[in-house]
Amino acid sequence: MPEKRLLFKNIDVPGIDGIEVYEQHGGYQSLRKAVLDMTPDAVLQEVMASNLRGRGGAGFPTGRKWSFLPKDGRTRYLVCNGDESEPGTCKDQEIIYRIPHLLIEGVVTSAYAIGAEDAFIYLRGEFKTGYAVLERAIAEARAKGYVGDNVLGSGRRVEITLYLGAGAYICGEETALLESLEGKRGNPRLKPPFPATAGLYSMPTVVNNVETLSAVVPIIQMGGAEYAKLGTERSAGTKLFSVSGNVRRPGNYEVELGKVTLRELLYDIAGGPPEGHEFKAVIPGGSSVPFLTPDKFDTPLDYESLQAAGTMLGSGGVIVLDDRACIVGSTLRLMEFYRHESCGKCTPCREGTMWLNQVLQRLESGEGRPGDLETLADLCSNIDGQTFCPLGDAAIGALASGLKLFHDEYEAHITKGGCPMGEVVR
């Protein structure tokens, strides 16, 4: 099954990162259409009609999210979440590096639709090259009249400010991102109030992911109803998937939601497993979602089908493990990350990730004890749904599913006094 390219349609064109080449291939025509020929509400209605769902992980309907902004005359803000801290996910980076004007066009069009004069693009702290690429691209767009006090002579103002965070996974959560953007420590806020009513500087704010805002460009170009014909009724459009790990052709791929199965993505598009090996397990939506085993590889890649299979589409970060991989060792690697990235605000996450890390480390080092697997399961149940923000739930996604799907492998770490896989491939 071939890719279905909308966002990546021109990504391989030489020089597409520059504004001249981007314009030659239809760039900024959607913005012209929106600003010069449509009202803000008409743009919003097209996004509503498209059935676009947020591509950052939660999958909430984008148009509905925009519609929650109160009409009370207060200043509104648009914030683009370019933190992309989810392990296994690198799709937003590719947009920024290779076709940055697509994001800028999407940001300005979206800001116009929601009535925001100021938009912010928040990037993760380590993403300094992406910052430089966007800084140059925004300057090019401003020189052409696409960004600034008078967008395309319409009298509308949309200014874009870049912000580089301090490099914290928690800042991918929208309220922690807003705290960081305000210059505070990136801790999540209590909700409600939600950002739509009290977001950046306590003003109505929309926070959307890089891929989501980029998708607004083809939606306005082709029309919301036409976009909604792609994919399935509840999972419309195309989705970027970052395929990494034990495959022959790792990379970012764009496919039509629900029209391609996980098996087709792994074998037909990503080339299958390395020679002489077979797939063992896949995390299909970034490190925070449960494993799928090969018996579930015929699951279509859409929100509902993956949920029915026991996992989630998430951010689309497809992490592939073959038959050389140790599930315990791979899960330990992820748990080390989540323990380090926990902000410490709430006890179940702060203490739970620490204890999960210690028990997994004990198993992997050959010091596992009877009862360790029960301890892991008990810790997971005490974290699940009990934390202030979704980080705690994210931390246990692979572990809780691995304990069920690969229970024998976990037990072998105790009975054999260490990892039974020998040299671990992670």
VENHUSUL-V460000 format. One line per field, one symbol per residue. burial: + if it has 16 or more other C-alpha atoms within 10 Angstrom, else -. A space follows every 50 residues. Layout:
burial = ???
//
This chain:
burial = ---+++++-++----++++--+----++++++-++----+--++++++++ +++++++-+-+++++++-+------+++++++++++++++++++++++++ ++++++++++++++++++++++++--+--++-++-+++++++---++++- ++---+++++-++++-+++++++++++++++----++++----+++++++ --+++++++++++++++++++-++-+++-+++-+++++++++++++++++ ++++++++++++++++--++-++----+++++++++++++++---++-++ ++++++--+-++++++++++++++++++++++-++++++-+++----+++ -++++++-++++++-+-+---++--++-++--++--++++++++++++++ +++-++--++++++--+++++---++
//
